[in-house]
Amino acid sequence: ANANDLFIRPMLLSYIKDLVTEKKDLHYNFEIYESLINTWVEREANKYPLEEKEIFKFKLYKFSYEIATYIYNNYEQTGLFVTLDVAIELAEFTEINLSDLEIKSRTLLNRNSEGSYKFSHKSIYEFFIAYLSFISRDYDKNHIYTLKYNLGNIDQAKKFIEELQINYKTDFLLPNYYDDVEIKGIEIASRVFKEKYKNEPKIEWLSENKYRIE
């Protein structure tokens, strides 16, 4: 995998050993991020009794999705940051029980000197936006995909999506945010796509939320 850009990110590096130990076969950057973040979430979930573990894991992912979506929707006003009040509100919305301290210590967020929070690295935000964009994309018969998110200022998310599309990825470690029926349709489209483009396809971006396969 091309993981050169990971080596300046201590939070992710701390879990590289786990991937090496498990000998996971990871081919591209999205899969590395996915495995590293999932390993971290699993560790947090393991602090709970067995009967609560999967529930906490799902809620922690959902909380992360909501944080990423909030940042996306409010980027022009607040940049990559959310206030403590917003973090608490989103924790309550996703029904995850986190104290003020746990929002910093048990999530993927870091707090700055002013008391606001952001993901420990911008690439984690970009990773979540790419995932949410990819699994909810619309597809038409001309092999044009339309995303729910405009990626004009999220270049790394576009690179993640290109990796996912070119590698026909349909199975994810992350829980699904959308309806299963919608995902099933995308899986069928991906199999058709894989058959049609047996050689490595090229992706042409038509706009900041639309691309075509060539």
MDAnalysis code that builds the backbone (N, CA, C; Angstrom):
import MDAnalysis as mda
import numpy as np

u = mda.Universe.empty(642, n_residues=214, atom_resindex=np.repeat(np.arange(214), 3), trajectory=True)
u.add_TopologyAttr("name", ["N", "CA", "C"] * 214)
u.add_TopologyAttr("resid", np.arange(1, 215))
u.add_TopologyAttr("resname", ["ALA", "ASN", "ALA", "ASN", "ASP", "LEU", "PHE", "ILE", "ARG", "PRO", "MET", "LEU", "LEU", "SER", "TYR", "ILE", "LYS", "ASP", "LEU", "VAL", "THR", "GLU", "LYS", "LYS", "ASP", "LEU", "HIS", "TYR", "ASN", "PHE", "GLU", "ILE", "TYR", "GLU", "SER", "LEU", "ILE", "ASN", "THR", "TRP", "VAL", "GLU", "ARG", "GLU", "ALA", "ASN", "LYS", "TYR", "PRO", "LEU", "GLU", "GLU", "LYS", "GLU", "ILE", "PHE", "LYS", "PHE", "LYS", "LEU", "TYR", "LYS", "PHE", "SER", "TYR", "GLU", "ILE", "ALA", "THR", "TYR", "ILE", "TYR", "ASN", "ASN", "TYR", "GLU", "GLN", "THR", "GLY", "LEU", "PHE", "VAL", "THR", "LEU", "ASP", "VAL", "ALA", "ILE", "GLU", "LEU", "ALA", "GLU", "PHE", "THR", "GLU", "ILE", "ASN", "LEU", "SER", "ASP", "LEU", "GLU", "ILE", "LYS", "SER", "ARG", "THR", "LEU", "LEU", "ASN", "ARG", "ASN", "SER", "GLU", "GLY", "SER", "TYR", "LYS", "PHE", "SER", "HIS", "LYS", "SER", "ILE", "TYR", "GLU", "PHE", "PHE", "ILE", "ALA", "TYR", "LEU", "SER", "PHE", "ILE", "SER", "ARG", "ASP", "TYR", "ASP", "LYS", "ASN", "HIS", "ILE", "TYR", "THR", "LEU", "LYS", "TYR", "ASN", "LEU", "GLY", "ASN", "ILE", "ASP", "GLN", "ALA", "LYS", "LYS", "PHE", "ILE", "GLU", "GLU", "LEU", "GLN", "ILE", "ASN", "TYR", "LYS", "THR", "ASP", "PHE", "LEU", "LEU", "PRO", "ASN", "TYR", "TYR", "ASP", "ASP", "VAL", "GLU", "ILE", "LYS", "GLY", "ILE", "GLU", "ILE", "ALA", "SER", "ARG", "VAL", "PHE", "LYS", "GLU", "LYS", "TYR", "LYS", "ASN", "GLU", "PRO", "LYS", "ILE", "GLU", "TRP", "LEU", "SER", "GLU", "ASN", "LYS", "TYR", "ARG", "ILE", "GLU"])
u.atoms.positions = np.array([
    [0.844, -1.190, 0.000],
    [0.000, 0.000, 0.000],
    [0.878, 1.237, 0.000],
    [0.329, 2.299, -0.613],
    [1.042, 3.569, -0.626],
    [0.652, 4.343, 0.616],
    [1.431, 4.200, 1.676],
    [1.044, 4.767, 2.971],
    [2.013, 5.825, 3.453],
    [2.763, 6.444, 2.535],
    [3.772, 7.411, 2.946],
    [3.179, 8.559, 3.758],
    [1.939, 8.976, 3.419],
    [1.356, 10.123, 4.100],
    [0.892, 9.791, 5.508],
    [0.969, 8.545, 5.929],
    [0.559, 8.184, 7.280],
    [1.650, 8.442, 8.315],
    [2.872, 8.569, 7.887],
    [3.979, 8.551, 8.834],
    [4.176, 9.853, 9.606],
    [3.304, 10.824, 9.383],
    [3.348, 12.033, 10.200],
    [2.158, 12.085, 11.138],
    [1.415, 10.985, 11.248],
    [0.185, 10.987, 12.013],
    [0.284, 10.020, 13.179],
    [0.724, 10.498, 14.345],
    [1.000, 9.617, 15.491],
    [-0.198, 8.776, 15.920],
    [-1.416, 9.351, 15.887],
    [-2.583, 8.592, 16.315],
    [-2.751, 7.325, 15.491],
    [-2.540, 7.437, 14.173],
    [-2.681, 6.272, 13.313],
    [-1.480, 5.349, 13.434],
    [-0.300, 5.947, 13.541],
    [0.916, 5.135, 13.645],
    [0.884, 4.208, 14.856],
    [0.229, 4.646, 15.923],
    [0.212, 3.853, 17.156],
    [-0.474, 2.505, 16.968],
    [-1.247, 2.370, 15.863],
    [-1.962, 1.113, 15.639],
    [-1.390, 0.296, 14.474],
    [-0.304, 0.795, 13.871],
    [0.328, 0.063, 12.776],
    [0.756, -1.333, 13.244],
    [1.283, -1.420, 14.472],
    [1.744, -2.701, 15.011],
    [0.638, -3.743, 14.993],
    [-0.586, -3.315, 15.303],
    [-1.715, -4.243, 15.303],
    [-1.944, -4.825, 13.914],
    [-1.837, -3.988, 12.895],
    [-2.062, -4.461, 11.528],
    [-0.963, -5.422, 11.093],
    [0.264, -5.100, 11.481],
    [1.385, -5.981, 11.132],
    [1.224, -7.331, 11.820],
    [0.842, -7.291, 13.103],
    [0.653, -8.526, 13.863],
    [-0.435, -9.392, 13.250],
    [-1.535, -8.751, 12.839],
    [-2.650, -9.491, 12.259],
    [-2.409, -9.859, 10.797],
    [-1.335, -9.299, 10.203],
    [-0.955, -9.598, 8.822],
    [-2.108, -9.344, 7.852],
    [-2.751, -8.193, 8.031],
    [-3.856, -7.840, 7.151],
    [-3.327, -7.465, 5.781],
    [-4.040, -7.895, 4.749],
    [-3.650, -7.633, 3.369],
    [-4.347, -6.348, 2.923],
    [-3.660, -5.235, 3.047],
    [-4.239, -3.935, 2.731],
    [-3.584, -3.389, 1.479],
    [-4.401, -2.987, 0.520],
    [-3.884, -2.638, -0.794],
    [-3.800, -1.140, -1.053],
    [-4.601, -0.355, -0.364],
    [-4.599, 1.072, -0.662],
    [-4.942, 1.872, 0.583],
    [-4.784, 3.196, 0.485],
    [-4.848, 4.058, 1.659],
    [-6.175, 3.990, 2.400],
    [-7.287, 3.930, 1.657],
    [-8.575, 3.875, 2.351],
    [-8.635, 2.665, 3.271],
    [-8.160, 1.522, 2.808],
    [-8.205, 0.309, 3.625],
    [-7.308, 0.437, 4.859],
    [-6.199, 1.130, 4.714],
    [-5.322, 1.336, 5.874],
    [-6.041, 2.184, 6.919],
    [-6.617, 3.294, 6.494],
    [-7.371, 4.132, 7.427],
    [-8.524, 3.349, 8.049],
    [-9.244, 2.624, 7.208],
    [-10.387, 1.857, 7.694],
    [-9.970, 0.873, 8.782],
    [-8.898, 0.148, 8.551],
    [-8.442, -0.856, 9.513],
    [-7.900, -0.213, 10.782],
    [-7.137, 0.870, 10.624],
    [-6.588, 1.554, 11.795],
    [-7.692, 2.128, 12.675],
    [-8.650, 2.799, 12.070],
    [-9.743, 3.399, 12.837],
    [-10.616, 2.318, 13.449],
    [-10.880, 1.251, 12.708],
    [-11.690, 0.171, 13.253],
    [-10.995, -0.504, 14.436],
    [-9.679, -0.665, 14.351],
    [-8.920, -1.237, 15.462],
    [-9.038, -0.348, 16.697],
    [-8.946, 0.961, 16.496],
    [-9.065, 1.891, 17.608],
    [-10.466, 1.836, 18.226],
    [-11.508, 1.808, 17.382],
    [-12.887, 1.737, 17.875],
    [-13.118, 0.435, 18.631],
    [-12.560, -0.667, 18.112],
    [-12.684, -1.958, 18.792],
    [-12.077, -1.888, 20.193],
    [-10.931, -1.245, 20.314],
    [-10.288, -1.134, 21.625],
    [-11.146, -0.345, 22.604],
    [-11.759, 0.722, 22.134],
    [-12.644, 1.506, 22.997],
    [-13.871, 0.681, 23.384],
    [-14.415, -0.067, 22.428],
    [-15.599, -0.883, 22.697],
    [-15.288, -2.021, 23.663],
    [-14.051, -2.505, 23.650],
    [-13.662, -3.602, 24.538],
    [-13.655, -3.202, 26.013],
    [-13.754, -1.916, 26.284],
    [-13.806, -1.455, 27.667],
    [-15.192, -1.651, 28.275],
    [-16.144, -2.064, 27.434],
    [-17.510, -2.277, 27.886],
    [-17.805, -3.766, 28.019],
    [-18.803, -4.130, 28.829],
    [-19.213, -5.541, 28.917],
    [-19.610, -6.064, 27.542],
    [-19.488, -7.364, 27.356],
    [-19.719, -7.986, 26.056],
    [-21.066, -7.611, 25.460],
    [-22.107, -7.584, 26.293],
    [-23.450, -7.314, 25.783],
    [-23.624, -5.856, 25.340],
    [-22.708, -4.976, 25.742],
    [-22.796, -3.563, 25.372],
    [-21.782, -3.177, 24.293],
    [-20.860, -4.070, 23.997],
    [-19.732, -3.737, 23.124],
    [-20.170, -3.302, 21.728],
    [-20.979, -4.107, 21.043],
    [-21.359, -3.793, 19.669],
    [-22.227, -2.541, 19.606],
    [-23.056, -2.340, 20.628],
    [-23.897, -1.147, 20.664],
    [-23.028, 0.100, 20.771],
    [-22.037, 0.061, 21.686],
    [-21.152, 1.213, 21.841],
    [-20.359, 1.459, 20.556],
    [-19.875, 0.391, 19.942],
    [-19.091, 0.526, 18.714],
    [-19.903, 1.225, 17.626],
    [-21.154, 0.789, 17.427],
    [-21.997, 1.405, 16.411],
    [-22.253, 2.875, 16.733],
    [-22.531, 3.167, 18.005],
    [-22.815, 4.544, 18.391],
    [-21.593, 5.442, 18.255],
    [-20.406, 4.904, 18.526],
    [-19.187, 5.698, 18.380],
    [-18.939, 6.023, 16.910],
    [-19.196, 5.063, 16.026],
    [-19.084, 5.346, 14.595],
    [-20.114, 6.388, 14.181],
    [-21.358, 6.204, 14.633],
    [-22.411, 7.145, 14.253],
    [-22.084, 8.544, 14.756],
    [-21.559, 8.646, 15.974],
    [-21.130, 9.939, 16.505],
    [-20.059, 10.553, 15.600],
    [-19.103, 9.751, 15.158],
    [-18.041, 10.237, 14.264],
    [-18.616, 10.717, 12.942],
    [-19.597, 9.971, 12.389],
    [-20.246, 10.391, 11.139],
    [-20.941, 11.737, 11.327],
    [-21.631, 11.890, 12.452],
    [-22.363, 13.134, 12.712],
    [-21.405, 14.307, 12.878],
    [-20.284, 14.076, 13.542],
    [-19.273, 15.131, 13.687],
    [-18.746, 15.536, 12.312],
    [-18.413, 14.546, 11.485],
    [-17.895, 14.832, 10.141],
    [-18.921, 15.592, 9.311],
    [-20.185, 15.182, 9.393],
    [-21.239, 15.843, 8.625],
    [-21.455, 17.274, 9.113],
    [-21.402, 17.468, 10.434],
    [-21.540, 18.822, 10.980],
    [-20.407, 19.719, 10.469],
    [-19.179, 19.214, 10.515],
    [-18.037, 19.991, 10.021],
    [-18.243, 20.339, 8.545],
    [-18.689, 19.354, 7.763],
    [-18.933, 19.594, 6.340],
    [-19.956, 20.710, 6.138],
    [-21.056, 20.643, 6.870],
    [-22.150, 21.606, 6.688],
    [-21.811, 23.000, 7.218],
    [-20.837, 23.090, 8.124],
    [-20.529, 24.375, 8.756],
    [-19.094, 24.830, 8.510],
    [-18.469, 24.257, 7.499],
    [-17.039, 24.481, 7.275],
    [-16.706, 25.964, 7.070],
    [-17.544, 26.687, 6.340],
    [-17.250, 28.088, 6.059],
    [-17.269, 28.948, 7.320],
    [-18.078, 28.551, 8.301],
    [-18.185, 29.334, 9.534],
    [-17.185, 28.888, 10.603],
    [-16.990, 27.590, 10.743],
    [-16.208, 27.077, 11.879],
    [-14.998, 26.247, 11.475],
    [-14.758, 26.094, 10.182],
    [-13.610, 25.292, 9.748],
    [-13.747, 23.850, 10.204],
    [-12.666, 23.287, 10.693],
    [-12.640, 21.875, 11.088],
    [-13.075, 21.652, 12.538],
    [-13.508, 22.709, 13.222],
    [-13.774, 22.622, 14.653],
    [-15.256, 22.533, 14.978],
    [-15.550, 21.883, 16.103],
    [-16.883, 21.919, 16.698],
    [-16.712, 22.349, 18.150],
    [-17.684, 23.053, 18.672],
    [-17.614, 23.463, 20.071],
    [-17.971, 22.281, 20.969],
    [-17.664, 22.408, 22.242],
    [-18.032, 21.368, 23.200],
    [-19.543, 21.190, 23.237],
    [-20.288, 22.290, 23.172],
    [-21.748, 22.204, 23.189],
    [-22.267, 21.389, 22.011],
    [-21.691, 21.608, 20.837],
    [-22.103, 20.839, 19.654],
    [-21.738, 19.371, 19.825],
    [-20.538, 19.096, 20.327],
    [-20.119, 17.705, 20.533],
    [-21.064, 16.992, 21.502],
    [-21.436, 17.679, 22.565],
    [-22.362, 17.085, 23.533],
    [-23.732, 16.865, 22.900],
    [-24.188, 17.843, 22.123],
    [-25.486, 17.723, 21.445],
    [-25.495, 16.531, 20.498],
    [-24.416, 16.339, 19.746],
    [-24.350, 15.220, 18.807],
    [-24.199, 13.886, 19.536],
    [-23.523, 13.907, 20.675],
    [-23.435, 12.693, 21.495],
    [-24.822, 12.298, 21.997],
    [-25.610, 13.285, 22.418],
    [-26.969, 13.008, 22.872],
    [-27.837, 12.528, 21.716],
    [-27.665, 13.131, 20.549],
    [-28.439, 12.738, 19.365],
    [-28.177, 11.285, 18.991],
    [-26.927, 10.862, 19.081],
    [-26.567, 9.479, 18.724],
    [-26.700, 8.531, 19.914],
    [-27.157, 9.066, 21.048],
    [-27.431, 8.270, 22.254],
    [-26.190, 7.543, 22.772],
    [-25.047, 8.210, 22.622],
    [-23.822, 7.647, 23.176],
    [-23.496, 8.405, 24.457],
    [-23.198, 7.684, 25.506],
    [-22.989, 8.281, 26.824],
    [-21.523, 8.664, 26.990],
    [-21.221, 9.935, 26.738],
    [-19.843, 10.431, 26.842],
    [-19.817, 11.671, 27.720],
    [-18.943, 11.690, 28.711],
    [-18.739, 12.889, 29.511],
    [-17.876, 13.868, 28.725],
    [-17.729, 15.100, 29.258],
    [-16.868, 16.087, 28.602],
    [-15.463, 15.536, 28.408],
    [-14.938, 14.874, 29.419],
    [-13.587, 14.317, 29.344],
    [-13.522, 13.199, 28.317],
    [-14.547, 12.357, 28.266],
    [-14.539, 11.223, 27.343],
    [-14.663, 11.656, 25.895],
    [-15.284, 12.795, 25.644],
    [-15.359, 13.296, 24.272],
    [-13.953, 13.524, 23.728],
    [-13.039, 13.908, 24.606],
    [-11.647, 14.075, 24.182],
    [-10.890, 12.756, 24.192],
    [-11.086, 11.930, 25.222],
    [-10.231, 10.758, 25.421],
    [-10.744, 9.486, 24.752],
    [-12.039, 9.401, 24.431],
    [-12.597, 8.149, 23.925],
    [-13.164, 8.292, 22.520],
    [-12.917, 9.423, 21.884],
    [-13.349, 9.610, 20.506],
    [-12.120, 9.933, 19.669],
    [-12.335, 10.197, 18.384],
    [-11.234, 10.539, 17.485],
    [-10.957, 12.042, 17.482],
    [-11.471, 12.749, 18.492],
    [-11.348, 14.200, 18.546],
    [-10.231, 14.639, 19.494],
    [-9.636, 15.773, 19.186],
    [-8.686, 16.451, 20.071],
    [-9.240, 17.829, 20.423],
    [-8.917, 18.336, 21.611],
    [-9.377, 19.657, 22.029],
    [-8.247, 20.662, 21.913],
    [-8.567, 21.867, 21.426],
    [-7.549, 22.916, 21.345],
    [-7.589, 23.779, 22.598],
    [-6.739, 24.799, 22.658],
    [-6.614, 25.630, 23.862],
    [-7.865, 26.453, 24.129],
    [-8.699, 26.637, 23.112],
    [-9.925, 27.416, 23.268],
    [-11.113, 26.547, 23.656],
    [-10.891, 25.237, 23.774],
    [-11.969, 24.353, 24.193],
    [-12.813, 23.789, 23.074],
    [-12.426, 24.030, 21.827],
    [-13.132, 23.441, 20.687],
    [-12.478, 22.114, 20.302],
    [-13.200, 21.335, 19.508],
    [-12.730, 20.000, 19.148],
    [-12.630, 19.841, 17.635],
    [-11.675, 19.010, 17.217],
    [-11.577, 18.610, 15.816],
    [-11.008, 17.204, 15.765],
    [-11.164, 16.546, 14.623],
    [-10.549, 15.229, 14.468],
    [-9.040, 15.361, 14.633],
    [-8.408, 14.308, 15.147],
    [-6.984, 14.363, 15.444],
    [-6.141, 14.647, 14.209],
    [-6.689, 14.420, 13.026],
    [-6.042, 14.867, 11.794],
    [-7.126, 15.096, 10.747],
    [-6.923, 16.085, 9.886],
    [-7.906, 16.418, 8.858],
    [-8.235, 15.210, 7.987],
    [-7.257, 14.336, 7.768],
    [-7.471, 13.188, 6.888],
    [-8.537, 12.239, 7.442],
    [-8.755, 12.237, 8.774],
    [-9.800, 11.388, 9.351],
    [-11.169, 11.939, 8.965],
    [-11.313, 13.250, 9.034],
    [-12.538, 13.902, 8.542],
    [-12.755, 13.573, 7.070],
    [-11.707, 13.690, 6.263],
    [-11.806, 13.409, 4.828],
    [-12.161, 11.950, 4.583],
    [-11.626, 11.064, 5.409],
    [-11.924, 9.638, 5.303],
    [-13.415, 9.384, 5.516],
    [-13.992, 9.956, 6.572],
    [-15.409, 9.740, 6.852],
    [-16.290, 10.338, 5.762],
    [-15.951, 11.526, 5.276],
    [-16.742, 12.142, 4.211],
    [-16.666, 11.308, 2.935],
    [-15.490, 10.765, 2.640],
    [-15.348, 9.895, 1.468],
    [-16.226, 8.661, 1.599],
    [-16.194, 8.034, 2.757],
    [-17.005, 6.835, 2.980],
    [-18.491, 7.144, 2.849],
    [-18.963, 8.197, 3.513],
    [-20.379, 8.558, 3.442],
    [-20.773, 8.940, 2.022],
    [-19.880, 9.613, 1.308],
    [-20.143, 9.975, -0.089],
    [-20.258, 8.731, -0.963],
    [-19.323, 7.808, -0.762],
    [-19.238, 6.639, -1.640],
    [-20.433, 5.703, -1.465],
    [-20.802, 5.407, -0.231],
    [-21.869, 4.419, -0.042],
    [-23.251, 4.991, -0.346],
    [-23.364, 6.316, -0.455],
    [-24.671, 6.905, -0.737],
    [-24.755, 7.463, -2.161],
    [-23.762, 7.182, -2.994],
    [-23.725, 7.785, -4.323],
    [-24.848, 7.235, -5.208],
    [-25.314, 8.073, -6.120],
    [-26.293, 7.654, -7.120],
    [-25.552, 7.236, -8.389],
    [-26.173, 6.341, -9.151],
    [-25.521, 5.754, -10.316],
    [-26.515, 5.720, -11.468],
    [-26.052, 6.040, -12.682],
    [-26.952, 5.928, -13.830],
    [-26.353, 5.027, -14.903],
    [-27.121, 4.772, -15.938],
    [-26.725, 3.802, -16.967],
    [-25.522, 4.242, -17.784],
    [-25.160, 5.514, -17.693],
    [-23.995, 6.027, -18.427],
    [-22.719, 5.971, -17.586],
    [-22.801, 5.249, -16.477],
    [-21.658, 5.100, -15.560],
    [-21.210, 6.443, -14.987],
    [-22.201, 7.278, -14.714],
    [-21.949, 8.544, -14.039],
    [-22.467, 8.431, -12.610],
    [-21.615, 8.794, -11.657],
    [-21.958, 8.721, -10.240],
    [-22.106, 10.129, -9.683],
    [-23.150, 10.331, -8.883],
    [-23.397, 11.619, -8.243],
    [-23.337, 11.439, -6.727],
    [-22.560, 12.287, -6.069],
    [-22.356, 12.201, -4.628],
    [-23.278, 13.168, -3.883],
    [-23.611, 12.826, -2.655],
    [-24.411, 13.708, -1.812],
    [-23.576, 14.863, -1.256],
    [-22.258, 14.739, -1.331],
    [-21.360, 15.739, -0.765],
    [-20.555, 16.405, -1.878],
    [-20.390, 17.714, -1.781],
    [-19.543, 18.453, -2.706],
    [-18.110, 18.416, -2.173],
    [-17.189, 17.899, -2.968],
    [-15.825, 17.673, -2.491],
    [-14.836, 18.706, -3.020],
    [-15.338, 19.903, -3.276],
    [-14.493, 20.951, -3.853],
    [-13.274, 21.291, -3.018],
    [-13.398, 21.249, -1.702],
    [-12.246, 21.587, -0.840],
    [-11.789, 20.385, -0.025],
    [-12.122, 19.180, -0.511],
    [-11.762, 17.958, 0.222],
    [-11.049, 17.016, -0.750],
    [-9.870, 17.409, -1.188],
    [-9.154, 16.663, -2.223],
    [-8.839, 15.231, -1.809],
    [-8.458, 15.021, -0.540],
    [-8.117, 13.671, -0.096],
    [-9.340, 12.757, -0.164],
    [-10.520, 13.291, 0.104],
    [-11.746, 12.493, -0.004],
    [-11.947, 12.035, -1.442],
    [-11.650, 12.895, -2.396],
    [-11.773, 12.509, -3.806],
    [-10.807, 11.376, -4.145],
    [-9.600, 11.443, -3.585],
    [-8.620, 10.371, -3.836],
    [-9.097, 9.050, -3.227],
    [-9.677, 9.126, -2.021],
    [-10.223, 7.923, -1.397],
    [-11.313, 7.320, -2.285],
    [-12.200, 8.149, -2.795],
    [-13.300, 7.664, -3.636],
    [-12.769, 7.038, -4.912],
    [-11.754, 7.629, -5.504],
    [-11.155, 7.042, -6.703],
    [-10.603, 5.654, -6.402],
    [-9.945, 5.505, -5.250],
    [-9.432, 4.186, -4.847],
    [-10.572, 3.184, -4.698],
    [-11.625, 3.592, -4.035],
    [-12.765, 2.700, -3.796],
    [-13.419, 2.282, -5.105],
    [-13.594, 3.237, -6.006],
    [-14.264, 2.940, -7.274],
    [-13.404, 2.044, -8.155],
    [-12.141, 2.355, -8.259],
    [-11.250, 1.582, -9.125],
    [-11.047, 0.165, -8.596],
    [-11.112, 0.005, -7.271],
    [-10.917, -1.322, -6.677],
    [-12.225, -2.054, -6.376],
    [-13.339, -1.498, -6.850],
    [-14.648, -2.163, -6.759],
    [-15.011, -2.553, -5.323],
    [-14.630, -1.748, -4.336],
    [-14.877, -2.132, -2.947],
    [-16.364, -2.030, -2.602],
    [-16.918, -3.095, -2.028],
    [-18.317, -3.107, -1.596],
    [-18.469, -3.543, -0.144],
    [-17.433, -4.157, 0.435],
    [-17.504, -4.615, 1.824],
    [-16.666, -3.695, 2.700],
    [-17.268, -3.238, 3.801],
    [-16.593, -2.288, 4.671],
    [-16.618, -2.759, 6.113],
    [-15.575, -2.392, 6.862],
    [-15.556, -2.650, 8.297],
    [-16.467, -1.673, 9.032],
    [-16.670, -0.504, 8.457],
    [-17.490, 0.518, 9.067],
    [-18.969, 0.177, 8.912],
    [-19.788, 0.481, 9.945],
    [-21.228, 0.223, 9.811],
    [-21.854, 1.135, 8.770],
    [-22.932, 0.659, 8.181],
    [-23.626, 1.384, 7.137],
    [-24.485, 2.501, 7.732],
    [-24.476, 3.644, 7.078],
    [-25.237, 4.805, 7.531],
    [-26.567, 4.931, 6.798],
    [-26.721, 4.170, 5.733],
    [-27.877, 4.308, 4.865],
    [-28.642, 2.992, 4.774],
    [-29.714, 2.988, 3.994],
    [-30.562, 1.800, 3.882],
    [-29.831, 0.672, 3.174],
    [-30.069, -0.568, 3.624],
    [-29.440, -1.733, 3.008],
    [-29.837, -1.886, 1.548],
    [-31.071, -1.519, 1.217],
    [-31.547, -1.653, -0.167],
    [-30.701, -0.804, -1.095],
    [-30.393, 0.396, -0.649],
    [-29.571, 1.298, -1.456],
    [-28.184, 0.719, -1.675],
    [-27.605, 0.152, -0.625],
    [-26.274, -0.439, -0.736],
    [-26.304, -1.647, -1.663],
    [-27.352, -2.453, -1.575],
    [-27.455, -3.638, -2.431],
    [-27.438, -3.224, -3.901],
    [-28.141, -2.143, -4.244],
    [-28.145, -1.661, -5.621],
    [-26.764, -1.239, -6.068],
    [-26.014, -0.612, -5.191],
    [-24.657, -0.196, -5.514],
    [-23.760, -1.417, -5.713],
    [-23.948, -2.467, -4.906],
    [-23.138, -3.675, -5.044],
    [-23.360, -4.320, -6.402],
    [-24.606, -4.359, -6.839],
    [-24.918, -4.920, -8.162],
    [-24.260, -4.078, -9.247],
    [-24.375, -2.752, -9.120],
    [-23.749, -1.858, -10.092],
    [-22.247, -2.051, -10.121],
    [-21.638, -2.291, -8.963],
    [-20.194, -2.493, -8.894],
    [-19.775, -3.770, -9.610],
    [-20.580, -4.824, -9.495],
    [-20.253, -6.074, -10.197],
    [-20.347, -5.886, -11.708],
    [-21.365, -5.147, -12.143],
    [-21.492, -4.835, -13.568],
    [-20.300, -4.005, -14.032],
    [-19.950, -3.036, -13.233],
    [-18.812, -2.162, -13.525],
    [-17.528, -2.974, -13.646],
    [-17.317, -3.917, -12.725],
    [-16.100, -4.722, -12.726],
    [-16.007, -5.566, -13.988],
    [-17.133, -6.083, -14.440],
    [-17.147, -6.907, -15.648],
    [-16.880, -6.053, -16.885],
    [-17.455, -4.872, -16.917],
    [-17.314, -3.998, -18.087],
    [-15.904, -3.448, -18.214],
    [-15.285, -3.092, -17.057],
    [-13.964, -2.468, -17.074],
    [-12.933, -3.446, -16.511],
    [-12.586, -4.439, -17.300],
    [-11.655, -5.470, -16.824],
    [-10.248, -4.907, -16.678],
    [-9.896, -3.949, -17.511],
    [-8.638, -3.246, -17.315],
    [-8.888, -2.102, -16.335],
    [-7.806, -1.534, -15.792],
    [-7.989, -0.473, -14.803],
    [-8.697, 0.723, -15.422],
    [-9.838, 1.114, -14.863],
    [-10.600, 2.225, -15.437],
    [-9.988, 3.570, -15.069],
    [-10.467, 4.601, -15.730],
    [-10.075, 5.953, -15.398],
    [-11.313, 6.705, -14.929],
    [-11.106, 7.614, -13.999],
    [-12.202, 8.400, -13.465],
    [-12.045, 9.846, -13.915],
    [-13.092, 10.378, -14.507],
    [-13.107, 11.782, -14.917],
    [-14.110, 12.518, -14.023],
    [-13.619, 13.514, -13.284],
    [-14.503, 14.309, -12.439],
    [-15.200, 15.343, -13.300],
    [-16.527, 15.297, -13.329],
    [-17.327, 16.223, -14.121],
    [-17.665, 17.482, -13.328],
    [-17.715, 17.344, -12.020],
    [-17.935, 18.471, -11.115],
    [-17.408, 18.041, -9.747],
    [-17.658, 18.836, -8.728],
    [-17.128, 18.515, -7.408],
    [-17.918, 17.410, -6.706],
    [-19.034, 16.977, -7.302],
    [-19.788, 15.866, -6.709],
    [-20.269, 14.864, -7.755],
    [-19.604, 14.873, -8.902],
    [-20.031, 13.968, -9.979],
    [-18.816, 13.487, -10.760],
    [-18.763, 12.187, -11.056],
    [-17.669, 11.663, -11.860],
    [-18.176, 10.584, -12.793],
    [-17.355, 10.328, -13.816],
    [-17.709, 9.352, -14.842],
    [-16.594, 8.330, -14.953],
    [-16.963, 7.096, -15.270],
    [-15.975, 6.031, -15.471],
    [-15.677, 5.898, -16.944],
    [-14.391, 5.826, -17.264],
    [-13.973, 5.662, -18.663],
    [-13.134, 4.415, -18.827],
])
